[in-house]
Amino acid sequence: MTDAPHVPVLKSETLALLEPGPGRRIVDGTFGFGGHSRAMLEAGAEVLGLDLDAVAFGVCQNLTAEHPGLQCQNISFRNMDQALKDARWEKVDGVLLDLGVSSFQLDDAEKGFSYRMDAPLDLRFDQTKGQTAADLLREMSEVDLADLIWKWGEERGSRRIAKAIVRGREEEPVLTTWQLRALVKSTMPNHIKVQPILSRVFQALRIAVNDELGALTEILAKLPVLLRPGGVLVVISYHSLEDRLVKQFIDREKRDCLCPPNLPMCVCGHQASLKALTRKAVVAGKDEEATNIRARSARLRAAKKI
Ligand SMILES: C[S@@+](CC[C@H](N)C(=O)[O-])C[C@H]1O[C@@H](n2cnc3c(N)ncnc32)[C@H](O)[C@@H]1O
């Protein structure tokens, strides 16, 4: 194990695909602690680092003294087109999206990302905008909460948990991570391990609060225009729904016609914009899995603009 605040996942695989080097401009849409970006800067590339999180943005800014080829913006990757304009970049040679949450965010009690520390139930990457997880738990109906926990947490006990939350909030508002933890625990017999269930409930709330699938859908639609011919997209996902979105996007964009097969001729006029660089999702090797727990659920897919 390492003491670094965040160990980048599938780093060598990412670098082999993005081929950072002098004269190459790469957007790191999820800068985080800058693990991937540092390696790309050291290889000589220019990097535009984006992150919604103020701490990650600060880490990026501090690094600019050491790396003049680095620019930073505290903005969502869904607005990458705007970010490029502000950076005075046109098309780019590569885009990296290493989705989800980083280890330093999980360790930051203030954000409420982890049920291990008692903290306000926030879960926003950008703590200046939008609803917190506590807001969602106050406002959503039992049915909607159950759907959310089922869909984005893939948690089978979603209905029981939603019911306990709604009952609990009638007594007092659910404002902290440990209140939520207690409510989830109250739905289960003592001999069942609660940690995996808590992880799934917190994941579902985090995805909802940050509209993570919406942001991914939006940026994927914009990417073919932002990449220059030959430019490479690398996405590392940690959730099956994210990975499915990326897979379906690449499968669609590598095809010339999207018409149903029974049509005698193409009427959609769609033209392929990408070539897949990964036939199946790339996963971490045994050594990486053993030393970096986050790597176990990582799925990397990549494509090249044609
Ligand atoms: C898994 S971490 C990235 C880690 C990074 N690759 C590294 O090596 O340190 C994901 C980061 O993406 C950020 N993030 C999540 N959604 C975002 C979005 N829509 N726009 C910008 N940043 C986002 C999070 O705040 C977090 O810092």
The ligand as an SDF file (V2000), in Angstrom:
LIG
                    3D

 27 29  0  0  0  0  0  0  0  0999 V2000
  -11.0710    9.4000   -9.8520 C   0  0  0  0  0  0  0  0  0  0  0  0
  -10.7380   11.0800   -9.5500 S   0  0  0  0  0  0  0  0  0  0  0  0
   -9.4680   11.4720  -10.7090 C   0  0  0  0  0  0  0  0  0  0  0  0
   -8.1160   11.1060  -10.2200 C   0  0  0  0  0  0  0  0  0  0  0  0
   -6.9910   11.5580  -11.1010 C   0  0  0  0  0  0  0  0  0  0  0  0
   -7.0010   10.8990  -12.3810 N   0  0  0  0  0  0  0  0  0  0  0  0
   -5.6680   11.3420  -10.4080 C   0  0  0  0  0  0  0  0  0  0  0  0
   -4.8770   10.5420  -10.8950 O   0  0  0  0  0  0  0  0  0  0  0  0
   -5.4280   11.9540   -9.3590 O   0  0  0  0  0  0  0  0  0  0  0  0
  -12.1220   11.8710  -10.2440 C   0  0  0  0  0  0  0  0  0  0  0  0
  -12.0900   13.3760  -10.1290 C   0  0  0  0  0  0  0  0  0  0  0  0
  -13.0540   13.8620  -11.0480 O   0  0  0  0  0  0  0  0  0  0  0  0
  -13.7120   14.9680  -10.4910 C   0  0  0  0  0  0  0  0  0  0  0  0
  -14.9900   15.0780  -11.1810 N   0  0  0  0  0  0  0  0  0  0  0  0
  -16.0520   14.2550  -11.1030 C   0  0  0  0  0  0  0  0  0  0  0  0
  -17.0210   14.6520  -11.9440 N   0  0  0  0  0  0  0  0  0  0  0  0
  -16.5550   15.7580  -12.5840 C   0  0  0  0  0  0  0  0  0  0  0  0
  -17.0690   16.6120  -13.5950 C   0  0  0  0  0  0  0  0  0  0  0  0
  -18.2850   16.4390  -14.1100 N   0  0  0  0  0  0  0  0  0  0  0  0
  -16.2890   17.6090  -14.0320 N   0  0  0  0  0  0  0  0  0  0  0  0
  -15.0440   17.8100  -13.5220 C   0  0  0  0  0  0  0  0  0  0  0  0
  -14.5170   17.0540  -12.5500 N   0  0  0  0  0  0  0  0  0  0  0  0
  -15.2480   16.0100  -12.0920 C   0  0  0  0  0  0  0  0  0  0  0  0
  -13.8000   14.6510   -9.0160 C   0  0  0  0  0  0  0  0  0  0  0  0
  -13.9280   15.8460   -8.2770 O   0  0  0  0  0  0  0  0  0  0  0  0
  -12.4660   13.9470   -8.7750 C   0  0  0  0  0  0  0  0  0  0  0  0
  -11.4820   14.8470   -8.3500 O   0  0  0  0  0  0  0  0  0  0  0  0
  1  2  1  0
  2  3  1  0
  2 10  1  0
  3  4  1  0
  4  5  1  0
  5  6  1  0
  5  7  1  0
  7  8  2  0
  7  9  1  0
 10 11  1  0
 11 12  1  0
 11 26  1  0
 12 13  1  0
 13 14  1  0
 13 24  1  0
 14 15  1  0
 14 23  1  0
 15 16  2  0
 16 17  1  0
 17 18  1  0
 17 23  2  0
 18 19  1  0
 18 20  2  0
 20 21  1  0
 21 22  2  0
 22 23  1  0
 24 25  1  0
 24 26  1  0
 26 27  1  0
M  CHG  2   2   1   9  -1
M  END
$$$$
